[in-house]
Amino acid sequence: MHKVYHRVHNIAGNVINIRAEGVRYRELAEVTSRNGTSLAQVIRLQDDEVSLQVFAGARGVATDAQVRFLGHAMQVPFSEALLGRIFTGAANPRDRGPELSDNLVDIGGPSVNPAKRIIPRNMVRTGIPMIDVFNTLVESQKLPIFARAGEPYNPLLARIALQAEVDVIVLGGMGLKHDDYLYFRDTLEESGALSRTVMFVHTASDPIVECLLVPDISLAVAEQFALEGKRVLVLLTDMTGFADAMKEIAITMEQIPSNRGYPGDLYSQLASRYEKAVDFDGAGSITILAATTMPGDDVTHPVPDNTGYITEGQFYLRNGRIEPFGSLSRLKQQVNGDTRDDHRTIMDTMIQLFAGYRETLEKQSMGFRMSDWDSKLLKYGERFEKEMMDLSVNIPLEQALDLGWHILADCFEPMETGIQSKLIDAFWPKSAVGDSSSASAKATADKQESEDTTETEADAEPTDEQPQSEKNAEKPEEATAPNA
């Protein structure tokens, strides 16, 4: 029997304060007022004073409202029936499907002991060359996608959800616009990928506390699927919205603010979510990709800044493309040596040449004369941006590597790439080698023909050293005039 309290001492925003005993942090309670009953969650304990965040808001809650603690933290039902379903941030059905209540599991549990984790060893294929070839995503990795507002990070996550070679997709949306929610729903539904996906969506019009629950609920469900042996990819958007929700609640509770008004435990709050990424020995894995917007494109903003110390690399999304410079997957070396012999070579060579292309663009903008090498770099850079960096490109890893060889062969001679001869012999397109040899032979023949013509003209031209008799003999005889 849970004790019921009938006295609210203070109301500030959506936070109410009461005096109670035997209450745990994050425990749920039911708040009954004139407007009905709403869930609330304990967000602070100080002696016998308890602060609760009311899910539906504290509007209409009076000081005589009834508060009944439920004796447990937030729970989410888990079963295979979750797949293909869409829920709110409080795990209530959003898709008008039946409510699930079996096999409830607690959210916000501890992370897996690092000593019991295994070294990441498997690649997650996405069909996006800028990820698969240049910054490979690895199972159990945690990576943010840094982007300023307006970049297509949600379409990118949707494409990854469609194409990633995993068993289960868990999508958690925080502060989504309704259009973005509909985009995710329709895209996954039309492609058939919704059948392997479970969505927990908090929109901008939903209670702010539900925004804080989305990552915990998503990761709790992902952990249960992983324990059953599934390869799970968790897609979160937008972690800056999650941090802003924390900031709003901290201000309501009159906490001492830290950098730019965010709570002092921002790093710990972010880390406790990202550290859920794990590869279970003898079971499945959890991989996390989280979009993180950078206000004002400022990477020193507290949210991306703290995130960078937690994760194992990052992707930068700029101008609708994954930027090769700055983007990094620190675990790619664990897997890209086992894909194909030329993977690392293509990765390093193409990025090195693309760096030369960027330098050439700067020279061109300053009016420098372009050399033949600069012209080759310009041609290569344009093809690289169009055929590799464009997010609409959807090809498997092996085809992307072959495409890389064709781009190099169309723009450079083999010796200009700096690639080892054994890889050139094995992977350089044969037609390109033939064309290169033919062009070289034709150039040699043209040069030889030009030299022969020059020598012939030189032999036919008289010189000053010829004898005078020969010169006179070459002159025509003068006509003799008849006598008068």
Secondary structure, DSSP 8 states (H G I E B T S, - for coil): ---EE----EEETTEEEEE-SS--TTEEEEEEETTEEEEEEEEEEETTEEEEEETT-STT--TT-EEEEEEEE-EEE-SGGGTT-EEETTS-BSSS-----SSEEESS-----GGG------B---S-HHHHTTS--BTT-EEEEEE-TTS-HHHHHHHHHHH---SEEEEEEEEE-HHHHHHHHHHHHHHTGGGGEEEEEEETTS-HHHHHHHHHHHHHHHHHHHHTT-EEEEEEE-HHHHHHHHHHHHHHTT----GGG--TTHHHHHHHHHTT-EE-TTS-EEEEEEEEE-GGG-TTSHHHHHHHTTSSEEEEEETTEEEEEEEEETTGGGTTTTT-TTHHHHHHHHHHHHHHHHHHHHHHHTT----HHHHHHHHHHHHHIIIIIBTT----HHHHHHHHHHHHHHHS-HHHHT--HHHHHHHS-HHHHHHHHHHHHHHHHHHHHHHHHHHHHHHHS--TTS-HHHHHHHS---------
